[in-house]
Each structure stands twice: as structure tokens, then as C-alpha cells.
Amino acid sequence: MARINSSYRKLSAGYLFPEIGRRVMEFQKANPSIKILLLGIGNTTEPLTPAVMDGLREGVERLSAVETYTGYGDEQGEKELREGLARYYSSLGVDLEADELFISDGAKPDAGNIQSIFATDSTVAFQDPAYPVYVDSNVIAGRSGPYDPRRGNYAGFVYMPCSEMNGFIPEPPEETVDVIYLCSPNNPTGAVAGYRQLQKFVEYALEQKAVLIFDSAYAEFISDPALPRSIFEIEGAKKCAVEIGSFSKFAGFTGVRLGWTVLPKTLKIADSGPGEVHQCWLRRQTTLFNGASNIAQRGGIAVLSKQGLHECRKLIDFYMGNARIIKKGLLECGLTVYGGENAPYLWVKAPEKLTSWEFFDKLLQEAHVTGTPGSGFGPSGEGFLRLSAFGHRSNIIEAVQSIQAKLLL
């Protein structure tokens, strides 16, 4: 008799975006003539750059001729792309071998799948608030107890609170845990961890024989040279960390789908032999994944070219220009705003001690602007709203002007 995986019944995070959609649709139905302005979108909006388009076209053209046609490729990713990424990391002062890089169809799948190579009874800690896939994938794997709607968390997990008091960068857990999820620049808070803050986590992981899962999907948005872009800039990290990267926001590949994971062969945990964790991930990928699109990978190779990097960084500058417009406009309104300096997200404190959802409704009803309630990212997100710098410049300006003119504070 077939039975469902009961862990799916524990999930709560799926409630967030359907509920946003329901409230927006309900408002639009009651006010059909009003234009709703989106500042909650975590999706890129601007066209791919010329060099990247040339790379993608080359990928398509290669499939049209017998001499250059390719079917299944290397399941770990095209060697040229992995070597390009190794050179990219070298520019950050990080030495990696090409076979320590695994190409995928995006950071989100890797962030969800990486937990599968660790013991099912692992104790897991999360930076809180956090991108929902970290928590949800571990719930599905059966590592949590039930969800507590009053507290907004799951029994059995360790939450590392990120608040105004600690600059939204947590301290390592006081208790012993096995797996720790970190994201810097952070989605949703926009906070970026410094060298010393990451060093504390590396020291903890080495001492406890734990593993750090480090999501660096927004690393290219860091403009401050005093901030690290990779966990592997921290001494000792190759012995205890996995890094997940993405072309989605780096190059506007949200729909193209291309990412990577770095798993050093020197990573060793409590019961593993030398290189065994690396081999587990290789086995997982070759067993359950047939490789990223060969067309998308040609685009990724183009991103990492000199011209590609120049164009993609100009595109990032455009989005960060949006962030500056949003932050300046909201600060002028008297709102408290964090982030938006080395990350494309702004973390806005709800006025008058409103809850996240109350602030969402207020912004929608009065200014006709949407954000994403912070409580949907974890219990420490309560009382905040995430706004995004991804959007057309005209829409960004219009949304900020609407907030300034209509939001009652």
C-alpha cells in the first residue's frame, strides 16, 4: 500500500507566496483601475547582455551541425566552464581545481539537494531569517519535528537569529550542530558577513566536525573590497565548507537556469574518509542529474569572459542603482531601512509595531505597492518587509513616488 511522505504535511513555507498572490488578486478585483507596483519580486527583469547572448546563440548553433553537435555532456559540467569558474575564484584569491566544481541548473536545486548526502539524523542550524529552501528541504528529509505556527518555527531545528542588534549576522550556535546554512549577501535581509564573522563559523565547524553550507548567489553584488565574496577566502574553510553559486542574479539567468556548487576534496566530516564527501556529491549528481543544458553552459562560459564580466557587472550596477533609489526614498519617508548597499534586497522595518503581514497590507492598500512579508522567511523576519531592487527603472521610481505620496506614517 503506497503512502505519502508525511514530512510534506509539515511544510508551512508554501503558504507565503500563494497568500501574497491571493491578497493582491483580491485587492485588484476590488480596485480594477489601480496599477499595482511590484517591489517584492526576486526575479531579474532586464535583457541578457550582448556577449552572453552571443554565447547562447553559439550553443544553439553548435547543435545544428554534425561536427559540433553534442548530446549528454559531462555530468559534472563542461570542463571549459568549470575551468572558467576556477579562474574566477582565483581572482578572489581562492585556488580550486576544476573537478571541485559541479555545474547545475541553478543554486536553488543544489541548496535543496545538498542535504541528501548528510545523515538523516543530523542536527541542522539555519541563519534566521533564511531563504525557505534550506528549511523546507530538511523538513522534507524528515529532520524536523512539527511546525509551530505561534512561534513560526519547526521543532528539532536550531535557529540563529539575525536582528538589528547583531546587524543581521548571527553568531555560531551555542549547542552542537552538524550542518549550518549561511547566506551572504543575505536573502532576505541584504546583510553581508565580514571576514571575522565568517571566521567564527569556520572555527566552530572545524572544532565540531560540522559542515557549512554557504550560499553565495549574490556575491557579485558586493562592491565593498573589505567584504569577502566566498567562504573559501577564510582560512580553513576548504576543510569544512560547501559553497553554492549562481548565474541567476549574476548574469540574469533566472530563466536560463545555471548554477554551481564547490565541494573541495579536502572537506572531511566526522565519519568520512579523505575525499568521501566530494565523492558522495559526485555520486548524487551522476545518479539523479544528467547535467545542465549545454546551451546554458555556453552562455555561462560567455559570462566569465572578459567582456561578459564587464557587461554583467554593468547590469548589476543598474540593479544597485535601483536599490539606492528605493533606500533613499524610503529613508526620506522616515522608514528604517537596512541592506541595499552590497545586496539587491532591502529589509524595511514595519512602522508602528505592525506585523509583517499588517505592513504588507498597509503598503498595498495605501500606496498600491507589494513587498514580501519578512515573517515568511522565518521567525526573526517578523516585523519586517523585504523589497527588491530587481525591476525596470521607471517602475522602481513610480513605486517609490507612490510610497512617498500615499503611505500614511
C-alpha positions, -999 to +999 in steps of 0.1 A: +000+000+000+016+033-011+017+061+014+027+097+012+059+111+027+043+126+058+070+152+061+054+171+033+024+177+056+046+196+080+056+222+054+044+257+061+065+279+038+044+273+008+018+295+025+038+327+018+037+333-019+002+319-026-011+342+002+006+372-013-010+363-046-044+359-030-043+393-013-030+411-044-057+395-065-084+403-040-073+440-039-071+441-077-105+427-081-119+454-058-099+481-075-096+472-112-084+506-123-054+508-098-020+498-110-001+476-085+036+482-084+058+453-075+088+457-052+087+422-039+099+404-070+131+384-066+133+379-104+156+397-129+139+420-154+165+434-177+176+417-210+207+394-212+238+413-223+252+411-259+282+389-250+260+364-231+235+363-260+264+355-284+274+327-262+239+312-260+235+316-298+268+298-302+254+270-280+223+267-303+243+268-335+267+241-323+236+218-321+228+224-358+259+208-373+271+173-372+307+184-365+298+203-333+266+186-321+267+173-285+242+152-266+247+144-230+278+161-216+300+157-186+275+153-157+298+174-136+296+202-162+316+213-192+353+213-184+357+247-201+330+262-178+345+246-147+379+259-156+365+293-162+349+293-127+382+281-112+398+312-128+370+334-114+377+321-079+414+326-085+406+363-090+392+363-054+424+347-041+408+312-039+426+282-055+403+255-067+407+225-090+382+223-119+369+189-106+359+205-073+332+225-092+299+209-101+277+227-126+239+225-121+206+240-133+206+266-105+216+273-069+181+265-056+182+229-066+217+225-052+207+242-019+178+218-017+196+187-027+229+191-008+214+179+025+208+145+010+245+135+013+244+140+051+230+117+078+192+119+082+196+124+119+218+154+115+210+184+137+207+214+114+211+252+121+198+280+099+206+317+097+172+332+105+155+347+085+165+324+057+157+315+021+129+290+025+145+261+005+171+255+032+145+248+059+119+231+036+144+206+021+154+195+056+117+192+067+110+170+037+141+149+046+125+142+079+149+161+102+123+183+119+095+180+143+062+197+138+058+233+128+046+257+155+025+285+139+027+306+170+065+306+171+069+304+133+095+276+136+100+238+135+108+217+164+142+200+161+159+228+142+184+253+156+176+289+145+204+315+146+186+349+150+195+378+128+183+411+143+190+448+144+211+441+175+236+419+157+235+437+123+215+407+109+247+385+111+243+356+136+268+341+160+276+304+157+252+281+177+259+276+214+248+239+211+264+213+189+250+210+154+261+190+124+251+212+094+249+250+093+233+271+065+246+306+058+238+331+030+259+362+024+249+386+009+218+375+027+184+369+011+162+385+026+180+410+049+207+423+025+233+419+052+268+408+043+291+389+067+327+402+072+359+381+074+359+378+112+322+369+113+327+341+089+360+330+106+339+323+137+318+299+118+347+282+102+364+277+136+332+263+150+327+239+121+363+226+124+360+222+161+327+204+159+334+185+127+303+202+113+298+213+077+289+248+065+266+252+035+274+287+022+251+303-003+270+330-023+244+335-050+246+373-046+283+376-042+287+397-073+266+425-058+293+431-032+312+463-041+330+469-008+365+454-012+367+449+026+340+422+024+345+385+014+327+371-016+335+335-009+336+313+022+369+300+008+386+333+014+385+322+051+415+301+062+404+265+069+371+267+050+381+241+025+381+215+053+346+223+064+325+242+038+305+238+007+297+268-015+267+272-038+268+298-065+245+310-093+244+328-126+207+338-119+213+372-105+250+374-115+241+374-152+202+375-153+200+337-158+168+332-137+150+316-167+181+302-184+189+282-152+226+277-144+245+274-111+273+256-094+285+240-062+320+240-049+328+209-029+365+207-020+382+173-019+397+183+014+363+186+031+361+160+058+334+154+084+331+131+115+327+098+098+342+104+063+374+094+048+396+118+026+376+129-004+345+109+006+321+138+009+332+150-026+326+115-039+291+114-023+280+146-041+295+133-074+276+101-070+244+120-061+247+142-092+256+114-116+228+092-103+200+118-101+210+145-126+221+144-162+238+178-163+229+213-171+217+224-206+247+225-229+232+257-244+230+274-210+266+263-202+279+281-234+261+311-220+279+306-187+313+304-204+304+337-221+295+353-188+330+345-175+348+360-205+364+395-200+336+412-220+309+391-203+321+400-168+322+437-178+286+437-192+271+416-164+287+439-138+272+469-155+238+452-152+244+446-115+253+483-112+219+491-128+201+470-102+221+485-074+211+519-087+175+508-082+184+498-046+198+533-039+166+549-053+144+527-031+165+532+000+168+570-003+131+573-010+120+552+020+145+569+044+131+602+033+097+589+044+110+582+079+111+544+075+140+523+089+158+505+060+186+480+060+205+464+032+206+476-004+243+485-003+261+453-012+229+433-020+198+438-041+174+434-012+162+460+013+149+450+047+123+475+058+112+477+094+074+479+098+062+512+114+041+515+145+050+479+156+029+464+128+034+428+119+049+418+086+015+410+071-001+442+085+027+462+069+022+443+036-015+451+037-008+488+046+016+492+017-007+475-007-039+494+004-024+528+007+005+530-018-005+501-041+030+486-037+038+450-029+067+436-009+074+402+007+065+398+044+096+390+064+078+365+086+077+342+056+114+338+058+115+327+095+105+338+130+132+365+131+117+381+100+086+392+119+081+430+118+100+435+085+092+435+048+117+426+020+118+449-010+137+440-042+158+461-065+150+439-095+127+459-118+126+484-146+139+518-135+106+535-144+086+511-122+110+515-093+107+553-094+069+551-097+067+527-067+089+550-046+070+581-055+037+563-047+050+553-012+062+589-006+029+604-016+004+579-003+018+558+026+004+572+059+031+572+086 
